[in-house]
Amino acid sequence: MATHSTPACCGTSKAAELLQLSVGTVQSLVDKKILHAWVTQGGHRRITLDSIQDYQLQQQKLPAVERLMNERLRVMVVDDDAVTRHLLQDTCLSVHPQIDCCAMSSAIDALLHLPVFKPHVMLIDLLMPEVDGWELVKRVQQQKDFAKLQILTLSALSKDELQSRGGPPQGSQFFSKPVDLGWLRGYLLGLLAPQAWA
């Protein structure tokens, strides 16, 4: 029975059931202080019902599309080569139903779609006409909204050719083409597990 000093609360599993979320997602919301909780002397986490109801209300105010997108890992592929672009997109989409992936044929298209799609991960080909991958990475990194964005840069250039152009862009992970698709699947699954992109 709740008293003035002890607010009405429930355990993590019950909170997950009430919110229709996984236990891991509920724990993440607690860690981010979105849900208010404390730990009992016995080591059990207790979450206040008030904070659960507040979270439900906030979620209901969000448009349905935004709610859906908040629960998904969004990947953007940017490559002017159609075969590579579609291969990478198909691979990303096949990893898990919780992954969305869009594919852009140019850096300009990517920059236009960036504020709409709001990717968590970008796979960027370095050698593209007009605006190349180095410039695209620089422009993306200048935007505060994408400070946590994970950037993977790709190229078929040899190490010497890459170094002659200044090396891979700062702040990106570089991979030689052809991309190891098995590694890519594992990488995306690793991000999905604890919703590490959030």
C-alpha positions in Angstrom: 0.0 0.0 0.0 1.4 3.4 -1.0 2.0 6.0 1.6 2.9 9.7 1.4 6.6 8.8 1.7 6.4 5.9 -0.8 4.8 6.7 -4.1 2.8 4.0 -6.0 5.3 1.9 -8.0 5.9 -1.4 -9.8 8.8 -3.5 -10.9 10.6 -3.4 -14.3 8.7 -6.3 -15.8 5.3 -4.8 -14.9 6.4 -1.4 -16.2 7.4 -3.1 -19.5 4.0 -4.8 -19.7 2.1 -1.5 -19.0 4.2 0.4 -21.6 4.3 -2.5 -24.1 8.1 -2.2 -24.3 10.9 -4.7 -23.7 12.4 -4.9 -20.2 15.7 -3.6 -21.7 14.0 -0.5 -23.2 12.4 0.2 -19.8 15.8 -0.1 -18.1 17.2 2.3 -20.7 14.4 4.8 -19.9 15.2 4.6 -16.2 19.0 5.1 -16.9 18.1 8.2 -18.9 16.0 9.5 -16.0 12.9 9.5 -18.2 11.2 7.0 -15.8 11.8 7.6 -12.1 12.9 4.6 -10.1 14.9 3.5 -7.0 16.3 0.3 -5.8 14.9 -1.5 -2.7 17.1 -2.9 0.1 16.6 -6.3 -1.6 18.1 -5.0 -4.8 14.8 -4.7 -6.8 14.2 -1.8 -9.0 10.9 0.1 -8.4 9.4 2.5 -10.9 6.9 5.1 -10.0 3.5 4.8 -11.6 3.3 8.6 -12.0 6.4 8.6 -14.2 4.9 5.7 -16.3 1.7 7.6 -16.8 3.6 10.8 -17.7 5.7 8.8 -20.3 2.4 7.3 -21.8 0.9 10.8 -22.1 4.0 12.2 -23.8 4.1 9.3 -26.3 0.4 9.8 -27.1 1.1 13.4 -28.0 3.7 12.4 -30.6 2.5 11.7 -34.1 2.2 8.0 -34.9 5.0 8.1 -37.5 7.4 9.8 -35.0 6.6 7.3 -32.3 7.3 4.4 -34.7 10.6 6.0 -35.9 11.7 6.6 -32.3 11.7 2.8 -31.8 13.7 1.9 -35.0 17.3 2.0 -36.1 17.6 4.3 -39.1 20.4 3.7 -41.6 21.2 5.9 -44.6 23.3 4.6 -47.5 25.0 7.2 -49.8 26.6 5.8 -52.9 26.5 6.8 -56.6 27.0 3.2 -57.7 23.5 1.7 -58.0 24.6 -1.9 -57.6 26.5 -1.2 -54.3 23.8 1.1 -53.1 21.0 -1.4 -53.5 23.2 -4.3 -52.1 23.9 -2.3 -48.9 20.3 -1.2 -48.5 19.0 -4.8 -49.0 21.6 -6.1 -46.5 20.6 -3.5 -43.9 16.9 -4.2 -44.3 17.4 -8.0 -44.1 19.2 -7.8 -40.7 16.1 -7.1 -38.5 12.5 -5.8 -39.0 13.4 -3.0 -36.5 15.8 -1.4 -39.1 14.8 1.2 -41.7 17.2 2.0 -44.5 17.1 4.6 -47.2 19.5 4.8 -50.1 20.7 8.1 -51.7 22.6 8.3 -55.0 24.4 11.6 -54.2 25.6 13.7 -51.2 23.1 16.5 -52.2 20.2 14.0 -51.9 21.6 12.8 -48.6 21.8 16.3 -47.1 18.3 17.1 -48.2 16.9 13.9 -46.6 19.0 14.2 -43.4 16.6 16.3 -41.4 13.6 14.3 -42.5 15.0 10.7 -42.1 17.2 11.5 -39.1 19.6 8.5 -39.5 21.5 7.0 -36.6 24.0 5.4 -39.0 25.3 6.6 -42.4 27.3 4.5 -44.9 29.0 7.0 -47.2 31.0 6.3 -50.4 34.0 8.6 -50.5 34.3 8.9 -54.3 31.2 10.6 -55.6 30.8 13.3 -58.3 30.0 16.9 -57.4 30.1 16.7 -53.6 32.3 13.8 -52.5 32.2 11.8 -49.2 34.8 13.9 -47.4 32.7 17.0 -48.0 29.5 15.2 -47.0 31.0 14.0 -43.7 32.2 17.5 -42.9 28.8 19.0 -43.6 27.0 16.3 -41.5 29.4 16.8 -38.6 28.7 20.6 -38.6 25.0 19.9 -37.7 24.5 19.7 -33.9 21.5 17.5 -34.2 23.7 14.7 -35.6 26.5 14.8 -33.0 25.8 11.1 -32.1 25.5 9.9 -35.7 27.8 7.0 -36.5 29.5 7.4 -39.9 31.0 4.6 -41.8 33.0 5.6 -44.9 33.7 3.3 -47.8 36.0 3.3 -50.8 37.7 1.0 -53.3 40.8 3.2 -53.2 44.1 1.6 -52.2 45.8 2.7 -49.0 48.3 4.8 -50.9 45.6 6.5 -52.9 43.6 7.1 -49.8 46.5 8.7 -48.0 47.3 10.9 -51.0 43.8 12.4 -50.5 44.4 13.0 -46.8 43.1 9.7 -45.5 39.6 8.8 -44.3 37.5 11.7 -42.9 38.1 12.4 -39.2 35.4 11.0 -37.0 34.4 8.2 -39.3 35.1 4.5 -39.4 36.7 3.5 -42.8 36.1 0.2 -44.7 37.5 -0.9 -48.0 35.1 -2.0 -50.7 33.8 -4.6 -51.2 32.2 -4.3 -47.8 32.1 -7.4 -45.6 28.3 -7.9 -45.5 28.6 -10.4 -42.6 30.4 -7.8 -40.5 27.8 -5.1 -41.4 25.0 -7.4 -40.2 26.8 -8.0 -36.9 27.5 -4.3 -36.5 23.8 -3.4 -36.9 22.6 -6.2 -34.7 25.1 -5.0 -32.0 23.5 -1.5 -32.2 20.0 -2.9 -31.9 20.5 -5.1 -28.8 20.5 -2.4 -26.1 19.1 0.3 -28.5 22.7 1.7 -28.3 21.9 4.4 -30.9 19.3 6.1 -28.6 
